[in-house]
Amino acid sequence: MNRKIKFLLAAVFLAVLPVAVCADGIAITHGPYLQNVYETEATIVWTTNNEANGWVELAPDDGTNFYAESRPKYYDAHIGVKRTGKVHAVKLTGLKPGTKYRYRIYSQEVLKREGWHIIYGYVAATNVYSKAPLTFTTNDASKSETSFLVLNDIHERVDVMKQMLEKGDYQKRDMVIYNGDMVNIMPDDEALFRGFLDESVNLFASEIPLYYVRGNHETRGASAVNFQNYICPRQDNIFFSWQQGPVFFLALDAGEDKPDDDLEYAGANVYDEYRTAQAEWIKKVINSEEYKKAKYHVVICHVPPAPKQNAWHGDLEVKKKFASILNNADVDVMLCAHYHRFAYYPNLEGVNFPVIINSNNSYLTGEADNEKLKIQVVSNKGKKLLKKDFPIK
């Protein structure tokens, strides 16, 4: 009798188990948000609660219903195989410059793999039935004007971030740029989302391009090595360049601010070598036809190029390895952060271009047309810290 009862209980458990697994279901937990929006490509990132495959359906903004026809599917795949995971990043290529697209994200749960068989679960997707599809617009170098908003050193103060985004009219900008240290440390992968990304998605990041320049605090913590899973995924590097309208942007990654062998880094860092390699990349970019043809050149780097003699190692490296090359690159202005205080250096020793350091409690806006680039820095209390025009050269 005991054996019979045990058998019955085991049978009941096995019958209920698949239902329990499916009961959790698949859900989109973070995102979607835009990364690396360029003229002919864009990357869309999101996460799910369970292991899944991910893809994006793309449609032109032509007034048709999203359900009018089957839309092209772009999969999160690598070497011909669909990726399975909880972080999904789909790089859309072959897009047209200055074009508005509608999109929908999907994730289908992968329950089990048995040899060459795969058991799939349910599908989660963004809503296009009772809501308008999400949209984004690719960049266009031929545009006569552009505008942008820059924040930095928020250090997980989400309320302050939201306040400054609103004061900086984020919804009217072509793009939002975060210049590092939006978090304090990365003890886990959720740090980016609770620190700034979730609120950014709520406000704009699903439809307005978000460009992220890493600060030194994102290099710290157990999950720092996973940073590129979420920022600049499907790209070769997390330093990059792009153009919108008359402005060519160069985003540099300064890494940490102390020497690599400092005790604080526990022997994990090799940023001197990393910055040296990055300097070679800078040389290639500034010699490109796209860079040379652009009317304005804006460099973005979290760590400034050593404005004082007793500067830390990272600042000295930026001046030595980056600024020394950029001195001959017709740079209009360099936008920095890191110091938690505002400063403007029009004639910094050893640097042939102006440097603006935005504080942790101010926002920077830029507007460019065929005549000038206008930069303003405003504190979160409304005080104008800088209003500067850079005429076209």
C-alpha positions in Angstrom: 0.0 0.0 0.0 2.8 2.5 0.9 4.4 1.8 -2.5 1.2 2.4 -4.3 0.6 5.7 -2.4 4.2 6.9 -3.2 3.6 6.0 -6.9 0.4 8.0 -7.0 2.0 11.0 -5.3 4.9 10.9 -7.7 2.5 10.7 -10.7 0.5 13.7 -9.4 3.7 15.7 -8.9 4.9 15.0 -12.4 1.5 15.9 -13.8 1.4 19.2 -12.0 5.1 20.2 -12.5 4.7 21.5 -16.1 1.7 23.6 -15.1 3.7 25.1 -12.3 6.6 25.9 -14.6 4.3 27.5 -17.2 2.3 29.3 -14.5 5.2 31.7 -13.9 5.2 32.5 -17.6 7.4 34.8 -19.6 7.5 38.5 -19.0 9.4 41.5 -20.1 11.1 42.9 -17.0 13.1 45.9 -18.3 13.1 48.0 -21.4 13.0 48.1 -24.3 15.5 50.9 -24.7 17.5 52.3 -27.7 21.2 52.0 -28.0 23.7 53.0 -30.8 21.2 54.7 -33.0 23.1 55.7 -36.2 22.1 56.5 -39.7 21.5 53.0 -40.9 21.3 50.9 -37.7 19.9 50.9 -34.2 20.0 48.4 -31.3 17.0 47.6 -29.1 17.6 46.1 -25.7 15.3 44.5 -23.1 15.3 41.8 -20.5 12.9 38.9 -19.5 12.3 37.0 -16.3 13.1 33.6 -17.9 15.4 32.2 -20.5 14.0 33.1 -24.0 14.7 33.9 -27.6 14.2 37.5 -28.7 13.3 39.3 -31.8 12.0 42.6 -33.1 9.3 43.2 -35.7 9.9 46.4 -37.7 7.4 48.5 -39.7 7.6 51.8 -41.6 5.7 54.7 -40.2 3.4 54.8 -43.2 0.0 55.0 -41.5 -0.9 51.3 -42.0 -2.1 49.2 -39.0 0.7 47.2 -37.5 -1.4 44.2 -38.1 -1.9 45.0 -41.8 0.7 42.4 -42.8 3.4 40.2 -41.4 6.3 42.4 -40.4 10.0 41.6 -41.0 11.6 39.9 -38.0 15.1 40.6 -36.8 16.4 38.0 -34.3 18.9 38.3 -31.5 21.3 35.8 -33.0 25.0 35.0 -33.2 26.8 32.9 -35.8 23.5 31.9 -37.3 22.0 30.7 -34.0 19.3 32.4 -32.0 20.6 33.5 -28.6 18.8 32.1 -25.5 19.0 34.2 -22.4 17.4 36.8 -20.2 19.1 39.8 -21.8 18.1 40.5 -25.4 19.7 42.9 -27.8 18.7 43.1 -31.5 20.9 45.1 -33.8 18.8 46.4 -36.7 20.8 47.1 -39.9 20.1 48.3 -43.4 17.9 51.2 -42.2 17.4 54.5 -44.0 18.8 57.7 -42.6 16.4 60.2 -41.1 13.5 57.6 -41.2 10.9 56.9 -38.5 10.2 53.3 -37.8 7.6 51.5 -35.6 8.7 48.4 -33.7 7.5 45.6 -31.5 9.7 43.3 -29.3 9.0 39.6 -28.7 10.5 37.0 -26.4 9.5 33.3 -26.5 10.4 31.3 -23.4 12.8 28.3 -23.9 11.7 25.7 -21.4 14.1 22.8 -22.3 16.6 21.6 -24.8 16.8 17.9 -25.5 19.4 17.1 -28.1 18.3 18.9 -31.2 14.7 19.3 -29.8 13.6 22.5 -28.1 10.5 22.8 -25.9 9.1 26.4 -26.1 6.8 28.2 -23.8 4.7 31.3 -24.1 5.5 34.5 -25.9 5.7 38.0 -24.3 5.6 41.1 -26.5 5.0 44.9 -26.3 1.4 46.0 -26.9 0.4 47.2 -30.4 -3.2 46.3 -30.0 -4.5 48.9 -27.6 -1.5 51.2 -27.8 0.4 52.8 -30.6 3.6 50.9 -31.5 6.9 52.2 -30.1 8.9 54.3 -32.6 12.4 55.6 -33.2 14.0 57.7 -35.9 17.4 57.0 -37.4 20.0 59.8 -37.5 20.6 62.0 -40.5 23.9 63.7 -41.1 22.3 65.9 -43.7 20.0 67.5 -41.2 20.6 71.2 -40.8 20.2 71.2 -37.0 20.2 69.0 -33.9 19.8 69.3 -30.2 20.9 67.2 -27.2 20.8 66.9 -23.4 23.6 65.7 -21.2 23.5 64.5 -17.6 26.2 62.9 -15.5 27.2 61.8 -11.9 23.6 61.1 -10.9 24.7 58.2 -8.7 21.3 56.6 -8.5 19.4 59.8 -7.5 16.5 58.9 -9.7 14.4 61.8 -8.6 17.1 64.4 -9.3 17.7 62.8 -12.7 14.0 63.0 -13.6 13.8 66.6 -12.4 16.8 67.6 -14.6 15.5 65.7 -17.6 12.2 67.5 -17.4 13.9 70.9 -17.0 16.1 70.1 -19.9 13.1 69.4 -22.2 14.2 65.9 -22.9 11.1 65.2 -25.0 12.2 67.9 -27.5 15.7 66.7 -28.0 17.1 64.5 -30.7 19.0 62.5 -28.1 19.9 62.2 -24.4 23.5 61.5 -23.4 24.5 60.1 -20.0 28.2 61.0 -19.3 29.0 58.4 -16.7 28.6 57.6 -13.0 24.8 57.2 -13.2 25.3 54.4 -10.6 27.6 54.1 -7.5 28.8 50.6 -8.2 27.6 47.5 -10.0 27.2 44.8 -7.4 24.6 43.1 -9.7 23.1 43.5 -13.1 20.0 45.2 -11.7 22.1 48.2 -10.6 21.8 49.9 -14.0 18.0 49.5 -14.0 17.3 50.7 -10.5 19.9 53.4 -10.7 18.6 55.1 -13.9 17.5 52.8 -16.7 14.0 51.9 -15.6 13.0 55.6 -15.1 14.7 56.5 -18.4 12.6 53.9 -20.2 9.5 55.2 -18.4 10.3 58.7 -19.7 11.9 58.4 -23.1 14.5 55.7 -23.8 12.2 53.4 -25.8 11.8 56.1 -28.4 14.5 58.8 -28.0 18.1 57.6 -28.5 20.1 57.2 -25.3 23.9 57.3 -25.7 25.9 56.2 -22.6 29.5 57.1 -21.9 30.9 54.9 -19.1 32.2 56.6 -15.9 34.7 55.2 -13.4 32.0 54.0 -11.0 30.5 51.6 -13.6 33.9 49.9 -13.7 33.4 48.8 -10.1 31.6 45.8 -8.6 31.0 42.1 -9.4 28.8 42.9 -12.4 31.1 45.6 -14.0 32.3 42.9 -16.4 28.7 42.6 -17.7 28.3 46.3 -18.5 28.4 45.8 -22.3 25.5 43.3 -22.1 23.3 46.4 -21.5 25.2 49.4 -22.9 26.6 49.3 -26.5 25.7 45.6 -26.9 26.5 44.0 -30.3 29.2 46.7 -30.8 32.9 46.1 -30.9 33.6 48.6 -28.1 32.0 50.9 -25.6 33.8 53.9 -27.1 32.1 55.0 -30.3 31.2 57.8 -32.6 28.0 59.0 -34.3 26.7 62.0 -36.3 23.4 63.7 -36.1 22.8 66.8 -38.2 25.9 69.0 -38.3 27.5 67.6 -35.2 30.0 64.7 -35.1 30.1 63.1 -31.6 33.1 61.2 -30.3 32.4 59.2 -27.1 35.5 58.2 -25.2 35.9 55.7 -22.3 38.5 56.9 -19.8 38.1 53.9 -17.5 39.2 54.3 -13.9 40.8 57.4 -12.2 43.7 55.8 -10.3 46.7 53.7 -11.4 45.8 50.1 -12.4 47.8 48.7 -9.5 46.0 50.7 -6.8 44.9 48.5 -3.9 41.2 49.5 -4.5 41.1 47.6 -7.8 42.4 44.2 -6.4 44.5 43.6 -9.5 41.6 43.5 -11.9 42.3 46.5 -14.1 44.4 47.1 -17.2 43.1 50.6 -18.2 46.5 52.0 -19.2 46.7 49.4 -22.0 43.0 50.0 -22.8 43.4 53.7 -23.2 46.5 53.2 -25.4 44.5 51.0 -27.8 41.6 53.5 -27.7 44.0 56.3 -28.8 44.8 54.4 -32.0 41.1 54.2 -32.7 40.7 57.9 -32.2 43.4 58.5 -34.8 41.4 56.5 -37.3 38.1 58.3 -36.6 39.4 61.8 -36.9 41.0 60.9 -40.2 37.7 59.6 -41.6 35.9 61.6 -44.3 32.7 61.7 -42.1 34.6 63.4 -39.3 36.3 65.9 -41.6 33.1 66.9 -43.4 31.1 67.5 -40.2 30.6 71.2 -39.2 31.1 70.6 -35.5 33.1 68.1 -33.4 32.0 67.4 -29.8 34.0 65.0 -27.7 32.4 63.4 -24.6 34.5 61.8 -21.9 33.6 61.3 -18.2 37.1 62.1 -16.9 38.5 65.5 -17.9 42.1 66.1 -19.3 44.0 67.1 -16.1 43.1 70.7 -15.4 45.6 70.9 -12.5 49.1 69.8 -11.8 48.2 67.6 -8.9 45.6 65.7 -11.0 45.0 61.9 -10.6 46.3 59.3 -12.9 43.1 59.0 -15.0 43.0 62.7 -15.7 46.7 62.7 -16.7 46.1 59.7 -19.0 43.2 61.5 -20.8 45.4 64.5 -21.4 48.4 62.5 -22.5 46.7 59.9 -24.7 43.5 61.5 -25.8 43.9 65.3 -25.8 47.3 65.1 -27.4 45.7 63.5 -30.5 42.5 65.6 -30.4 44.6 68.9 -30.3 44.9 68.5 -34.1 41.4 67.4 -34.8 39.5 70.7 -34.9 37.5 69.9 -31.8 34.9 72.5 -30.9 34.3 71.5 -27.3 34.9 68.6 -24.9 32.2 67.7 -22.4 33.3 66.1 -19.2 32.0 65.2 -15.7 33.6 63.4 -12.7 34.3 66.3 -10.4 30.8 66.9 -9.1 31.2 70.6 -9.7 30.9 72.9 -12.7 33.9 74.3 -14.5 34.7 75.9 -17.8 38.2 75.9 -19.2 38.5 77.9 -22.5 42.3 77.7 -22.5 43.5 74.7 -20.6 47.2 74.2 -20.6 48.2 71.5 -23.1 44.6 71.3 -24.6 43.8 73.2 -27.8 40.0 73.2 -27.3 37.5 74.3 -24.6 36.6 71.9 -21.9 33.2 72.0 -20.0 32.8 70.0 -16.8 29.2 69.5 -15.9 28.4 69.0 -12.3 26.3 66.3 -10.7 23.5 68.9 -10.0 23.3 70.6 -13.4 22.2 69.7 -16.9 23.9 70.6 -20.2 22.0 71.3 -23.4 23.3 71.7 -26.9 21.7 73.1 -30.0 23.5 73.3 -33.4 22.6 74.7 -36.8 24.5 75.9 -39.8 25.7 79.0 -38.0 26.7 78.0 -34.4 26.7 75.4 -31.7 25.0 76.8 -28.5 25.8 75.2 -25.2 24.0 76.0 -21.9 24.6 74.6 -18.4 21.9 75.1 -15.9 21.8 74.0 -12.2 18.8 71.9 -11.0 17.8 75.1 -9.1 17.5 77.0 -12.4 20.7 79.1 -12.2 22.5 79.5 -15.5 26.1 78.5 -15.1 27.2 78.8 -18.7 25.8 80.1 -22.0 28.3 79.8 -24.8 28.1 80.0 -28.5 30.7 78.2 -30.7 30.5 79.7 -34.2 31.0 77.4 -37.2 34.7 77.4 -38.2 
